[in-house]
Amino acid sequence: MKNNMGLIDKGIRILIAALVIVLYFTNVISGILAIILLIFAGIFILTSFLSFCPLYLPFGINTRSKK
C-alpha cells in the first residue's frame, strides 16, 4: 500500500467529514441521507489517516508531492 494522498487532499477530506458530523449532530441532516453521509465521512477520515485512497489506483491519481 503506497501513499497516494497529499496534505491538501487529506485536509479537504477531514474538513468534509467534520462538516457532515456537525450537520448530523445539529439535526440538519437525518434519516437515510445522514447514515450514508456518515459512512462516507468515516471512509474519508480513515483514508486521510492512512494517506491512501484505493479509488485513486485504477485512475493513476497521486496527489502526494514529489520530493
N, C-alpha and C positions, 0 to 999 in steps of 0.2 A: 504494500500500500504506500504509494508515493504521494507526498503532499502536493496538492494542486490548487490550493486556495491562498490568495494573498490577504494582507491585512485589511484592506478596504472591503473586500468581499466578505470576510468574516465579520467585520463591524456592521455592515449593512444587514447581514443575516441576523445578528444578535439584536439590532435595533428593531427589525420587523417582528422578531419573536417577542421582544419586550412589549411592543405596541399591542400585539394580539393578546398577550396575557393581561395587560392593563384594560383593554376593551372588554375582556371576559369578566374580570373582577368588578368592573364598574357597570356590569349588566347592559352594555351597549350591544354586545352580540350574545346570542343564546341559541339553544337547540342544536340541531344537526350542524349548522354552519359553525357554531362555536367549537364543536367537537372536531370537525375537520380542520379548522384553523389551528386549534391547539395541537393536533397531531403534527401538522406542518411546522409549527413553532418548535416543537420538540425535536423534529428532524433538523431544523435549521441550527438549533443550539448544539446538537450532537455533532453535526458535520463541521460546525465552526470550531469546536474544541479539538476535533480530530484533524482539522486542516485538510480534509479530504472529502470530495464530493464524487460519489460513484457515477452520477449522471454526466459529469464532465469527461469521463473516459471515452465513451463512444464518439463524442464530438471533438475530441482533441483539445479541449479548453484547459488552459492553465493560467490562472490569474496571479500566481506567485511570481514575485520579482526575481529576476535572474541576477545573481551576484557573482 
